[in-house]
Amino acid sequence: MSPTLDSVRELDRRDPLADFKARFALPEGVIYLDGNSLGAQPVDAREALAATRDQWRDELIKGWNQGWFDAPERLGDLLAPLIGAAAGEVIVNDNISINIFKLLGYITESQGRSRPVILSEGGNFPTDGYIAQGLCRLAGFEHRVLPEGAELADYLDERVAAVVLSQVNYRTGRQRDMAAITAQVHERGAEVVWDLAHSAGALPVDLNGSGARYAVGCTYKYLNGGPGAPAFIYVHKDHQEGGWQPLSGWHGHAAPFAFDGDYAPAPGVTRFRSGTHSALIYAPLEASLRLWQEVDMAALREKSLALGELFRDCLADLLEAEGIEDITPAQAERGSQVAFIHREHGYAIVQALIARGVIGDYREPGLMRFGFTPLYLSYEDVWQAARHFREVVESREYLEARFQVRSEVT
Ligand SMILES: *Cc1c(COP(=O)(O)O)cnc(C)c1O
């Protein structure tokens, strides 16, 4: 039986995370189920952005000595506990694509270029594979693809330098066993670069506890850093002195203001910096990461799963009647999203929902994604979103011509 409105309101009254919702500036009338693509705006982030704008006006170049220059390390240390890393193991900068390039270049260099193959996974967010391809072309390496559903062990031989894997798949929301896979890859003498785009801020991540040496992730999705907020890069403390990373720019130099003619990598994770970053976009992210310090990740995980289950429970009979496939993995193997497939009308259903203020997103082919962000979604929000979904589908509202038009960003 479908949950009642009274029963979900009772869940909200008992929710230990309920107070966080007021810390976000959400537009009136919107139920936001797309925090897995671009997180909502924390009130503190908005204020921090305005303060940095004024700091630029008032302090000019002095701002770089007032916290702008060391923001990558400072924010990295703030982020570290959220992903099971230690201080000095994370910096925040660039984007995931660039950071994967840096790590793959660094790993192959550290191995003395003795292993000429880089493996990426089919079905992952494409940029991870594109970057592996780009590096392979440049370095004369071979790019190999692990097909979706294939056994990793069959693709790991003594030629493989590194494999790039997502902890949580962006389409299906399926979560990999980070500790087991890391051990398996290390046993074969290769390295794994974990992509945490859909796990950082979505669930408790334990890089150190999983034996992980290298990871990247972004901060504009679940971590609510803002559009284009910088990504992060994690390198375990025992693996930070391996050599150069290929984007050997001046901010990663041991003495950037000595203006030496030759590059010398900075000690520690700082060598993974390249050049000047945008101080403006670090400010809202820092405010958001401070908010995250208050979050109990176990409570977050519990509510994330409960919200996803509520959405599925409200819609189970409808999905079955309409032939919409629910590909959401079992709870233990899930990230923080629910995924349905309707090949013919998935896109239009998502557009019709957006017109009603229920914002999810669409990925080819046929995939409707709904992200659950426990800090700013209530149980009632999710119940109302399911009600809209039911109305859109049962009334065939999605067949209207205006919902068939494709925009550039879906
Ligand atoms: C969102 C996402 C990215 C984004 O890469 P950028 O270079 O930061 O734009 C990369 N990988 C995965 C798995 C993602 O989900």
The ligand as an ORCA input file, in Angstrom:
! r2SCAN-3c Opt
* xyz 0 1
  C      30.010     14.554    -13.210
  C      31.103     13.586    -13.501
  C      32.323     14.021    -14.038
  C      32.515     15.466    -14.407
  O      33.800     15.732    -14.872
  P      34.326     17.226    -14.924
  O      35.636     17.116    -15.613
  O      34.454     17.705    -13.506
  O      33.339     18.029    -15.698
  C      33.323     13.085    -14.223
  N      33.138     11.783    -13.912
  C      31.971     11.335    -13.403
  C      31.812      9.892    -13.065
  C      30.920     12.222    -13.207
  O      29.753     11.775    -12.754
*
